């Protein structure tokens, strides 16, 4: 689907640098055009300095500069994906006017369209085209409004990102809400399933878990649950009387007794996700067939099986890299199968420049 770009319309590129600024780790990918396809030339997953505190532009710029030194991208422009702490994505209805006028309407009064005051924000809109029901020969009548996905971020965040990129010797192709990354990556990696199935995409982040439900190519539900990998690691550290870093290191290969003790946390995530699926199925009279999991915790088979039990649906960890050729160094290529699920946001954002 399309993508709200908060700082203008990006152009197609032959070399793409995409940076996902997560609250715990920064994920970045470098893609190169090869004829009518793209190749993954490199990726970086690196801890974001500063802990819970937002980085000042100079420090963030140095962090991005170090990432660029590792990737050596053949471009001076970057896509930056913002986490849910710095951006929002909302579905609403707006008058049938050009997108430029929609942005102005939002600046004047977000309460009208988003039921929330958002002063000093940048906005962009993506107009959705409703899928035509083949059992109904006549197209659905318009009520004089467009269904629109609205992306927004504080102007201060936007300015800080652009200043950081300048420090790193880069400029912004686009700054986007990262929550849509897995959706765009899934469309590129599994186009047939994207168009023909009803699926849920669950991205297990550090602070939050997002769920997006796709109904034959339409984004029908997009929700954030305020529980993520951090809660699991903190619970594990407390349970085992070890430090946070040690708990993070053993989280993927946990002994059975520790797994069982973490079930209450996972059940909490499962209940929230199940509620979103139930809401969609009730509203649309359509069953969700499969849940696809991305993010760091998706590497754990225990997590996948636990959510499958709670959701009562098939759950699969997936990688967004399957549609890309690989031009990776041997060491990175060997780790890609395990680390691929963490790159969904960065790769999804990159697809907007294809």
Secondary structure, DSSP 8 states (H G I E B T S, - for coil): ----BTT------SEEEEEEE-SSEEEEEEEEEETTEEEEEEEEEEE-TTTTS---HHHHHHHHHHHHHHH--S-SEEEEEE-TTTEEEEEEEEESS-HHHHHHHHHH-HHHHHSS--TTEEEEEEE------TT-SS-----SEEEEEEEEEEHHHHHHHHHHHHHTT-EEEEEEEGGGHHHHHHHHH-HHHHHH-EEEEEEE-SS-EEEEEEETTEEEEEEEES--HHHHHHHHHHHHT--HHHHHHHSTT--HHHHHHHHHHHHHHHHHHHHHHHHHHHHHS----EEEEEEGGGG-HHHHHHHHHHHTSEEEE--TTTTSEE---HHHHHHHHHHGGGGHHHHHHHGGG-
